[in-house]
């Protein structure tokens, strides 16, 4: 975990609002994430017409939560396949060593 002295100030703009944030990682990473959030909110607002900022933010959060849930499912399925295959390979190696 980064110390307070390791943090850097980063200014980002999301949906026409400027925010000053403390970044414990690389400032470029925070800027990239902010740009991603801005793009999603802008796309949602463009599709929704005259949608207020809070509603746009909630819809953006739901979009990102859905994306995270999908990635977690894919990750867990991949992890399960790796564990299964690892077990099969381990048995094959045990058989060869015998």
MOPAC internal coordinates of N, CA, C and O (Angstrom, degrees):
PM7 1SCF
backbone

  N    0.0000 0     0.00 0     0.00 0    0    0    0
  C    1.4497 1     0.00 0     0.00 0    1    0    0
  C    1.5184 1   108.68 1     0.00 0    2    1    0
  O    1.2310 1   120.49 1   -40.91 1    3    2    1
  N    1.2993 1   116.67 1   139.09 1    3    2    1
  C    1.4578 1   121.38 1  -175.15 1    5    3    2
  C    1.5227 1   110.73 1   -77.31 1    6    5    3
  O    1.2310 1   121.30 1   -35.76 1    7    6    5
  N    1.3341 1   115.11 1   144.24 1    7    6    5
  C    1.4585 1   120.85 1   173.29 1    9    7    6
  C    1.5162 1   108.92 1   -74.78 1   10    9    7
  O    1.2310 1   121.27 1   -17.18 1   11   10    9
  N    1.3248 1   115.17 1   162.82 1   11   10    9
  C    1.4713 1   119.83 1   178.18 1   13   11   10
  C    1.5228 1   110.21 1   -58.20 1   14   13   11
  O    1.2310 1   120.31 1   144.13 1   15   14   13
  N    1.3480 1   117.02 1   -35.87 1   15   14   13
  C    1.4579 1   120.54 1  -178.71 1   17   15   14
  C    1.5256 1   112.28 1   -72.01 1   18   17   15
  O    1.2310 1   120.09 1   160.43 1   19   18   17
  N    1.3415 1   117.44 1   -19.57 1   19   18   17
  C    1.4608 1   121.44 1   179.58 1   21   19   18
  C    1.5293 1   112.11 1   -81.31 1   22   21   19
  O    1.2310 1   120.20 1   167.22 1   23   22   21
  N    1.2986 1   117.23 1   -12.78 1   23   22   21
  C    1.4633 1   120.93 1  -176.85 1   25   23   22
  C    1.5147 1   111.18 1   -78.63 1   26   25   23
  O    1.2310 1   121.87 1   -32.92 1   27   26   25
  N    1.3275 1   114.03 1   147.08 1   27   26   25
  C    1.4618 1   120.40 1   179.66 1   29   27   26
  C    1.5223 1   108.96 1  -120.90 1   30   29   27
  O    1.2310 1   120.53 1   -34.92 1   31   30   29
  N    1.3103 1   116.58 1   145.08 1   31   30   29
  C    1.4559 1   122.05 1   177.55 1   33   31   30
  C    1.5240 1   108.63 1   -80.82 1   34   33   31
  O    1.2310 1   121.21 1   -47.91 1   35   34   33
  N    1.3418 1   115.28 1   132.09 1   35   34   33
  C    1.4619 1   121.45 1   179.58 1   37   35   34
  C    1.5205 1   107.83 1  -130.34 1   38   37   35
  O    1.2310 1   120.52 1   -48.04 1   39   38   37
  N    1.3232 1   116.61 1   131.96 1   39   38   37
  C    1.4675 1   121.59 1   175.49 1   41   39   38
  C    1.5254 1   107.84 1  -103.48 1   42   41   39
  O    1.2310 1   121.26 1   -53.62 1   43   42   41
  N    1.3181 1   115.19 1   126.38 1   43   42   41
  C    1.4652 1   120.47 1   179.16 1   45   43   42
  C    1.5250 1   109.17 1  -130.95 1   46   45   43
  O    1.2310 1   121.14 1   -21.38 1   47   46   45
  N    1.3168 1   115.43 1   158.62 1   47   46   45
  C    1.4625 1   120.88 1   175.97 1   49   47   46
  C    1.5189 1   107.99 1  -121.35 1   50   49   47
  O    1.2310 1   121.66 1   -54.86 1   51   50   49
  N    1.3246 1   114.44 1   125.14 1   51   50   49
  C    1.4579 1   121.38 1   177.79 1   53   51   50
  C    1.5179 1   107.28 1  -128.18 1   54   53   51
  O    1.2310 1   121.08 1   -59.74 1   55   54   53
  N    1.3095 1   115.54 1   120.26 1   55   54   53
  C    1.4595 1   122.46 1   177.42 1   57   55   54
  C    1.5291 1   111.15 1    52.87 1   58   57   55
  O    1.2310 1   121.68 1  -131.03 1   59   58   57
  N    1.3382 1   114.38 1    48.97 1   59   58   57
  C    1.4701 1   123.81 1   176.96 1   61   59   58
  C    1.5322 1   113.88 1    65.85 1   62   61   59
  O    1.2310 1   120.03 1  -162.37 1   63   62   61
  N    1.3129 1   117.55 1    17.63 1   63   62   61
  C    1.4637 1   121.95 1   175.45 1   65   63   62
  C    1.5261 1   108.00 1  -118.87 1   66   65   63
  O    1.2310 1   120.41 1   -47.35 1   67   66   65
  N    1.3285 1   116.82 1   132.65 1   67   66   65
  C    1.4542 1   121.23 1   179.58 1   69   67   66
  C    1.5258 1   109.32 1   -94.38 1   70   69   67
  O    1.2310 1   121.44 1   -44.85 1   71   70   69
  N    1.3251 1   114.86 1   135.15 1   71   70   69
  C    1.4590 1   122.28 1   179.51 1   73   71   70
  C    1.5218 1   109.21 1  -126.57 1   74   73   71
  O    1.2310 1   120.81 1   -39.95 1   75   74   73
  N    1.3078 1   116.06 1   140.05 1   75   74   73
  C    1.4587 1   121.30 1   173.19 1   77   75   74
  C    1.5252 1   106.33 1  -107.26 1   78   77   75
  O    1.2310 1   121.19 1   -59.82 1   79   78   77
  N    1.3217 1   115.33 1   120.18 1   79   78   77
  C    1.4551 1   121.69 1  -174.39 1   81   79   78
  C    1.5182 1   110.66 1  -121.44 1   82   81   79
  O    1.2310 1   120.80 1   -24.34 1   83   82   81
  N    1.3300 1   116.08 1   155.66 1   83   82   81
  C    1.4548 1   121.39 1   170.79 1   85   83   82
  C    1.5146 1   107.34 1   -98.60 1   86   85   83
  O    1.2310 1   120.99 1   -54.43 1   87   86   85
  N    1.3163 1   115.72 1   125.57 1   87   86   85
  C    1.4644 1   120.69 1  -178.33 1   89   87   86
  C    1.5178 1   109.12 1  -110.02 1   90   89   87
  O    1.2310 1   120.54 1   -54.33 1   91   90   89
  N    1.3330 1   116.58 1   125.67 1   91   90   89
  C    1.4552 1   119.86 1   175.97 1   93   91   90
  C    1.5213 1   110.55 1   -87.47 1   94   93   91
  O    1.2310 1   120.46 1   159.67 1   95   94   93
  N    1.3152 1   116.72 1   -20.33 1   95   94   93
  C    1.4566 1   121.67 1   175.90 1   97   95   94
  C    1.5204 1   108.68 1   -97.75 1   98   97   95
  O    1.2310 1   121.47 1    18.47 1   99   98   97
  N    1.3029 1   114.78 1  -161.53 1   99   98   97
  C    1.4622 1   119.47 1   177.90 1  101   99   98
  C    1.5309 1   110.17 1   -67.29 1  102  101   99
  O    1.2310 1   119.89 1   -46.62 1  103  102  101
  N    1.3115 1   117.81 1   133.38 1  103  102  101
  C    1.4652 1   120.48 1   178.38 1  105  103  102
  C    1.5306 1   112.11 1   -56.49 1  106  105  103
  O    1.2310 1   119.91 1   144.81 1  107  106  105
  N    1.3119 1   117.77 1   -35.19 1  107  106  105
  C    1.4571 1   121.30 1   179.36 1  109  107  106
  C    1.5200 1   112.37 1   -60.98 1  110  109  107
  O    1.2310 1   120.19 1   146.92 1  111  110  109
  N    1.3231 1   117.25 1   -33.08 1  111  110  109
  C    1.4693 1   121.44 1   177.99 1  113  111  110
  C    1.5279 1   110.31 1   -67.07 1  114  113  111
  O    1.2310 1   120.71 1   136.73 1  115  114  113
  N    1.3254 1   116.24 1   -43.27 1  115  114  113
  C    1.4669 1   121.01 1   178.26 1  117  115  114
  C    1.5230 1   109.78 1   -64.11 1  118  117  115
  O    1.2310 1   120.61 1   137.43 1  119  118  117
  N    1.3286 1   116.44 1   -42.57 1  119  118  117
  C    1.4648 1   120.58 1   178.28 1  121  119  118
  C    1.5189 1   111.05 1   -62.27 1  122  121  119
  O    1.2310 1   120.32 1   140.15 1  123  122  121
  N    1.3128 1   116.99 1   -39.85 1  123  122  121
  C    1.4642 1   121.30 1   178.80 1  125  123  122
  C    1.5283 1   111.21 1   -64.95 1  126  125  123
  O    1.2310 1   120.36 1   136.88 1  127  126  125
  N    1.3294 1   116.91 1   -43.12 1  127  126  125
  C    1.4664 1   120.81 1   177.58 1  129  127  126
  C    1.5243 1   111.37 1   -63.86 1  130  129  127
  O    1.2310 1   120.82 1   138.45 1  131  130  129
  N    1.3192 1   116.03 1   -41.55 1  131  130  129
  C    1.4647 1   120.28 1   178.65 1  133  131  130
  C    1.5227 1   110.43 1   -63.31 1  134  133  131
  O    1.2310 1   120.48 1   140.14 1  135  134  133
  N    1.3178 1   116.70 1   -39.86 1  135  134  133
  C    1.4629 1   121.10 1   178.19 1  137  135  134
  C    1.5365 1   109.99 1   -63.13 1  138  137  135
  O    1.2310 1   120.43 1   139.00 1  139  138  137
  N    1.3120 1   116.79 1   -41.00 1  139  138  137
  C    1.4628 1   121.92 1   178.14 1  141  139  138
  C    1.5377 1   110.90 1   -61.04 1  142  141  139
  O    1.2310 1   120.77 1   132.61 1  143  142  141
  N    1.3288 1   116.13 1   -47.39 1  143  142  141
  C    1.4677 1   120.65 1   178.53 1  145  143  142
  C    1.5245 1   109.91 1   -61.86 1  146  145  143
  O    1.2310 1   120.22 1   136.83 1  147  146  145
  N    1.3193 1   117.19 1   -43.17 1  147  146  145
  C    1.4643 1   121.44 1   179.02 1  149  147  146
  C    1.5293 1   110.93 1   -59.81 1  150  149  147
  O    1.2310 1   120.55 1   135.59 1  151  150  149
  N    1.3272 1   116.55 1   -44.41 1  151  150  149
  C    1.4734 1   120.15 1   179.42 1  153  151  150
  C    1.5253 1   111.39 1   -60.83 1  154  153  151
  O    1.2310 1   120.21 1   135.20 1  155  154  153
  N    1.3230 1   117.20 1   -44.80 1  155  154  153
  C    1.4706 1   120.63 1  -179.67 1  157  155  154
  C    1.5237 1   110.39 1   -63.22 1  158  157  155
  O    1.2310 1   120.39 1   133.26 1  159  158  157
  N    1.3216 1   116.85 1   -46.74 1  159  158  157
  C    1.4623 1   119.46 1  -179.68 1  161  159  158
  C    1.5223 1   111.45 1   -63.31 1  162  161  159
  O    1.2310 1   120.15 1   140.24 1  163  162  161
  N    1.3191 1   117.32 1   -39.76 1  163  162  161
  C    1.4624 1   121.24 1   179.13 1  165  163  162
  C    1.5259 1   110.54 1   -64.42 1  166  165  163
  O    1.2310 1   120.22 1   137.17 1  167  166  165
  N    1.3332 1   117.19 1   -42.83 1  167  166  165
  C    1.4684 1   120.79 1   178.31 1  169  167  166
  C    1.5247 1   111.41 1   -63.81 1  170  169  167
  O    1.2310 1   120.28 1   138.09 1  171  170  169
  N    1.3230 1   117.07 1   -41.91 1  171  170  169
  C    1.4684 1   120.78 1   179.01 1  173  171  170
  C    1.5270 1   110.31 1   -64.24 1  174  173  171
  O    1.2310 1   120.25 1   135.38 1  175  174  173
  N    1.3132 1   117.13 1   -44.62 1  175  174  173
  C    1.4702 1   120.78 1   179.95 1  177  175  174
  C    1.5234 1   111.12 1   -63.61 1  178  177  175
  O    1.2310 1   120.42 1   142.10 1  179  178  177
  N    1.3273 1   116.80 1   -37.90 1  179  178  177
  C    1.4680 1   120.27 1   179.85 1  181  179  178
  C    1.5229 1   110.91 1   -65.55 1  182  181  179
  O    1.2310 1   120.27 1   142.68 1  183  182  181
  N    1.3153 1   117.08 1   -37.32 1  183  182  181
  C    1.4731 1   120.92 1   179.61 1  185  183  182
  C    1.5125 1   112.09 1   -77.52 1  186  185  183
  O    1.2310 1   120.61 1   149.07 1  187  186  185
  N    1.3472 1   116.43 1   -30.93 1  187  186  185
  C    1.4582 1   120.17 1  -174.34 1  189  187  186
  C    1.5091 1   114.76 1   -90.10 1  190  189  187
  O    1.2310 1   120.10 1   173.75 1  191  190  189
  N    1.3046 1   117.41 1    -6.25 1  191  190  189
  C    1.4556 1   119.14 1  -178.65 1  193  191  190
  C    1.5146 1   110.54 1    77.57 1  194  193  191
  O    1.2310 1   120.58 1    50.52 1  195  194  193
  N    1.3044 1   116.49 1  -129.48 1  195  194  193
  C    1.4636 1   122.20 1  -176.64 1  197  195  194
  C    1.5248 1   110.09 1   -87.63 1  198  197  195
  O    1.2310 1   120.98 1  -103.39 1  199  198  197
  N    1.3343 1   115.73 1    76.61 1  199  198  197
  C    1.4656 1   121.53 1  -178.15 1  201  199  198
  C    1.5245 1   108.29 1  -105.36 1  202  201  199
  O    1.2310 1   120.64 1   -43.72 1  203  202  201
  N    1.3471 1   116.39 1   136.28 1  203  202  201
  C    1.4682 1   118.88 1  -178.43 1  205  203  202
  C    1.5305 1   110.80 1   -71.33 1  206  205  203
  O    1.2310 1   121.13 1   -18.62 1  207  206  205
  N    1.3129 1   115.44 1   161.38 1  207  206  205
  C    1.4632 1   122.39 1  -174.34 1  209  207  206
  C    1.5235 1   112.39 1   -61.12 1  210  209  207
  O    1.2310 1   119.95 1   136.80 1  211  210  209
  N    1.3207 1   117.70 1   -43.20 1  211  210  209
  C    1.4676 1   120.17 1  -178.34 1  213  211  210
  C    1.5256 1   110.77 1   -62.82 1  214  213  211
  O    1.2310 1   120.34 1   136.44 1  215  214  213
  N    1.3250 1   116.96 1   -43.56 1  215  214  213
  C    1.4732 1   120.52 1   179.23 1  217  215  214
  C    1.5308 1   109.95 1   -64.80 1  218  217  215
  O    1.2310 1   120.47 1   138.94 1  219  218  217
  N    1.3109 1   116.70 1   -41.06 1  219  218  217
  C    1.4595 1   121.09 1   178.48 1  221  219  218
  C    1.5282 1   110.08 1   -61.72 1  222  221  219
  O    1.2310 1   120.47 1   137.51 1  223  222  221
  N    1.3436 1   116.71 1   -42.49 1  223  222  221
  C    1.4652 1   120.99 1   179.42 1  225  223  222
  C    1.5265 1   111.39 1   -64.02 1  226  225  223
  O    1.2310 1   120.36 1   137.95 1  227  226  225
  N    1.3380 1   116.92 1   -42.05 1  227  226  225
  C    1.4655 1   120.47 1   179.07 1  229  227  226
  C    1.5265 1   110.45 1   -64.19 1  230  229  227
  O    1.2310 1   120.10 1   136.39 1  231  230  229
  N    1.3135 1   117.42 1   -43.61 1  231  230  229
  C    1.4654 1   120.69 1   178.48 1  233  231  230
  C    1.5273 1   111.23 1   -64.43 1  234  233  231
  O    1.2310 1   120.35 1   143.08 1  235  234  233
  N    1.3261 1   116.94 1   -36.92 1  235  234  233
  C    1.4699 1   120.59 1   176.62 1  237  235  234
  C    1.5272 1   110.24 1   -64.74 1  238  237  235
  O    1.2310 1   120.44 1   138.17 1  239  238  237
  N    1.3207 1   116.77 1   -41.83 1  239  238  237
  C    1.4700 1   120.92 1   177.56 1  241  239  238
  C    1.5234 1   111.15 1   -62.31 1  242  241  239
  O    1.2310 1   120.38 1   137.30 1  243  242  241
  N    1.3235 1   116.88 1   -42.70 1  243  242  241
  C    1.4698 1   120.17 1   177.60 1  245  243  242
  C    1.5223 1   111.13 1   -62.78 1  246  245  243
  O    1.2310 1   120.32 1   139.71 1  247  246  245
  N    1.3172 1   117.00 1   -40.29 1  247  246  245
  C    1.4616 1   121.57 1   177.59 1  249  247  246
  C    1.5247 1   110.01 1   -60.19 1  250  249  247
  O    1.2310 1   120.57 1   132.20 1  251  250  249
  N    1.3366 1   116.52 1   -47.80 1  251  250  249
  C    1.4674 1   120.69 1  -178.75 1  253  251  250
  C    1.5331 1   111.28 1   -68.36 1  254  253  251
  O    1.2310 1   119.86 1   142.81 1  255  254  253
  N    1.3355 1   117.87 1   -37.19 1  255  254  253
  C    1.4699 1   121.13 1   177.37 1  257  255  254
  C    1.5236 1   110.40 1   -63.48 1  258  257  255
  O    1.2310 1   120.31 1   139.58 1  259  258  257
  N    1.3333 1   117.02 1   -40.42 1  259  258  257
  C    1.4609 1   121.07 1   177.01 1  261  259  258
  C    1.5247 1   110.72 1   -62.76 1  262  261  259
  O    1.2310 1   121.00 1   137.66 1  263  262  261
  N    1.3179 1   115.69 1   -42.34 1  263  262  261
  C    1.4617 1   120.62 1   179.17 1  265  263  262
  C    1.5319 1   110.71 1   -63.39 1  266  265  263
  O    1.2310 1   120.33 1   136.97 1  267  266  265
  N    1.3283 1   116.97 1   -43.03 1  267  266  265
  C    1.4660 1   121.38 1   178.26 1  269  267  266
  C    1.5215 1   110.54 1   -63.02 1  270  269  267
  O    1.2310 1   120.11 1   135.97 1  271  270  269
  N    1.3332 1   117.40 1   -44.03 1  271  270  269
  C    1.4675 1   120.91 1  -179.95 1  273  271  270
  C    1.5235 1   110.88 1   -61.64 1  274  273  271
  O    1.2310 1   120.15 1   138.83 1  275  274  273
  N    1.3157 1   117.32 1   -41.17 1  275  274  273
  C    1.4608 1   121.60 1   178.19 1  277  275  274
  C    1.5223 1   110.69 1   -63.35 1  278  277  275
  O    1.2310 1   120.49 1   135.21 1  279  278  277
  N    1.3178 1   116.66 1   -44.79 1  279  278  277
  C    1.4686 1   120.90 1   179.51 1  281  279  278
  C    1.5276 1   110.63 1   -64.65 1  282  281  279
  O    1.2310 1   120.00 1   140.54 1  283  282  281
  N    1.3400 1   117.61 1   -39.46 1  283  282  281
  C    1.4639 1   120.53 1   178.17 1  285  283  282
  C    1.5254 1   111.20 1   -63.47 1  286  285  283
  O    1.2310 1   120.09 1   138.97 1  287  286  285
  N    1.3280 1   117.44 1   -41.03 1  287  286  285
  C    1.4626 1   120.52 1   177.15 1  289  287  286
  C    1.5170 1   111.15 1   -62.63 1  290  289  287
  O    1.2310 1   120.76 1   135.27 1  291  290  289
  N    1.3378 1   116.15 1   -44.73 1  291  290  289
  C    1.4623 1   120.42 1   178.79 1  293  291  290
  C    1.5236 1   110.80 1   -63.56 1  294  293  291
  O    1.2310 1   120.23 1   138.89 1  295  294  293
  N    1.3231 1   117.17 1   -41.11 1  295  294  293
  C    1.4590 1   121.93 1   178.71 1  297  295  294
  C    1.5274 1   110.91 1   -62.58 1  298  297  295
  O    1.2310 1   120.41 1   133.62 1  299  298  297
  N    1.3329 1   116.83 1   -46.38 1  299  298  297
  C    1.4623 1   120.34 1  -179.71 1  301  299  298
  C    1.5208 1   111.53 1   -64.33 1  302  301  299
  O    1.2310 1   120.04 1   142.01 1  303  302  301
  N    1.3278 1   117.53 1   -37.99 1  303  302  301
  C    1.4662 1   120.61 1   177.27 1  305  303  302
  C    1.5279 1   110.16 1   -65.38 1  306  305  303
  O    1.2310 1   120.45 1   137.66 1  307  306  305
  N    1.3207 1   116.75 1   -42.34 1  307  306  305
  C    1.4599 1   121.06 1   178.26 1  309  307  306
  C    1.5249 1   110.52 1   -64.47 1  310  309  307
  O    1.2310 1   120.50 1   136.46 1  311  310  309
  N    1.3134 1   116.64 1   -43.54 1  311  310  309
  C    1.4627 1   121.25 1   178.49 1  313  311  310
  C    1.5313 1   110.86 1   -60.29 1  314  313  311
  O    1.2310 1   120.49 1   138.24 1  315  314  313
  N    1.3068 1   116.67 1   -41.76 1  315  314  313
  C    1.4647 1   121.36 1   178.12 1  317  315  314
  C    1.5285 1   111.39 1   -63.61 1  318  317  315
  O    1.2310 1   120.72 1   137.06 1  319  318  317
  N    1.3420 1   116.22 1   -42.94 1  319  318  317
  C    1.4689 1   119.69 1   178.18 1  321  319  318
  C    1.5258 1   111.16 1   -64.30 1  322  321  319
  O    1.2310 1   120.36 1   140.94 1  323  322  321
  N    1.3149 1   116.92 1   -39.06 1  323  322  321
  C    1.4642 1   120.87 1   179.00 1  325  323  322
  C    1.5236 1   110.34 1   -65.69 1  326  325  323
  O    1.2310 1   120.25 1   136.27 1  327  326  325
  N    1.3375 1   117.13 1   -43.73 1  327  326  325
  C    1.4646 1   120.69 1   178.98 1  329  327  326
  C    1.5250 1   110.95 1   -62.38 1  330  329  327
  O    1.2310 1   120.53 1   138.02 1  331  330  329
  N    1.3373 1   116.59 1   -41.98 1  331  330  329
  C    1.4654 1   120.71 1   178.26 1  333  331  330
  C    1.5145 1   110.78 1   -62.87 1  334  333  331
  O    1.2310 1   121.06 1   131.74 1  335  334  333
  N    1.3119 1   115.58 1   -48.26 1  335  334  333
  C    1.4744 1   120.22 1  -178.59 1  337  335  334
  C    1.5232 1   110.64 1   -65.96 1  338  337  335
  O    1.2310 1   120.06 1   141.12 1  339  338  337
  N    1.3156 1   117.50 1   -38.88 1  339  338  337
  C    1.4559 1   121.62 1   178.17 1  341  339  338
  C    1.5267 1   110.66 1   -61.54 1  342  341  339
  O    1.2310 1   120.68 1   138.24 1  343  342  341
  N    1.3319 1   116.30 1   -41.76 1  343  342  341
  C    1.4599 1   120.56 1   176.87 1  345  343  342
  C    1.5137 1   111.80 1   -62.95 1  346  345  343
  O    1.2310 1   120.68 1   137.84 1  347  346  345
  N    1.3303 1   116.31 1   -42.16 1  347  346  345
  C    1.4756 1   120.48 1   178.63 1  349  347  346
  C    1.5296 1   110.54 1   -63.01 1  350  349  347
  O    1.2310 1   120.41 1   135.31 1  351  350  349
  N    1.3249 1   116.82 1   -44.69 1  351  350  349
  C    1.4630 1   120.46 1  -179.78 1  353  351  350
  C    1.5279 1   111.33 1   -66.38 1  354  353  351
  O    1.2310 1   120.40 1   143.17 1  355  354  353
  N    1.3153 1   116.85 1   -36.83 1  355  354  353
  C    1.4571 1   120.99 1   178.02 1  357  355  354
  C    1.5267 1   110.63 1   -62.84 1  358  357  355
  O    1.2310 1   120.52 1   137.30 1  359  358  357
  N    1.3235 1   116.61 1   -42.70 1  359  358  357
  C    1.4652 1   120.66 1   177.71 1  361  359  358
  C    1.5217 1   110.89 1   -63.89 1  362  361  359
  O    1.2310 1   120.69 1   140.06 1  363  362  361
  N    1.3409 1   116.28 1   -39.94 1  363  362  361
  C    1.4614 1   119.83 1   178.83 1  365  363  362
  C    1.5340 1   110.34 1   -63.78 1  366  365  363
  O    1.2310 1   120.20 1   137.65 1  367  366  365
  N    1.3172 1   117.22 1   -42.35 1  367  366  365
  C    1.4615 1   121.01 1   179.06 1  369  367  366
  C    1.5276 1   110.81 1   -65.14 1  370  369  367
  O    1.2310 1   120.77 1   137.02 1  371  370  369
  N    1.3254 1   116.13 1   -42.98 1  371  370  369
  C    1.4619 1   119.96 1   177.62 1  373  371  370
  C    1.5250 1   110.51 1   -58.78 1  374  373  371
  O    1.2310 1   120.84 1   137.61 1  375  374  373
  N    1.3147 1   116.00 1   -42.39 1  375  374  373
  C    1.4667 1   121.57 1   179.99 1  377  375  374
  C    1.5321 1   110.42 1   -64.04 1  378  377  375
  O    1.2310 1   120.20 1   139.41 1  379  378  377
  N    1.3283 1   117.22 1   -40.59 1  379  378  377
  C    1.4630 1   120.89 1  -179.90 1  381  379  378
  C    1.5311 1   111.81 1   -69.12 1  382  381  379
  O    1.2310 1   120.55 1   145.52 1  383  382  381
  N    1.3275 1   116.55 1   -34.48 1  383  382  381
  C    1.4555 1   120.57 1  -179.07 1  385  383  382
  C    1.5201 1   111.61 1   -71.71 1  386  385  383
  O    1.2310 1   119.96 1   149.63 1  387  386  385
  N    1.3117 1   117.67 1   -30.37 1  387  386  385
  C    1.4729 1   121.89 1  -178.34 1  389  387  386
  C    1.4824 1   113.44 1   -63.53 1  390  389  387
  O    1.2310 1   120.10 1   180.00 1  391  390  389

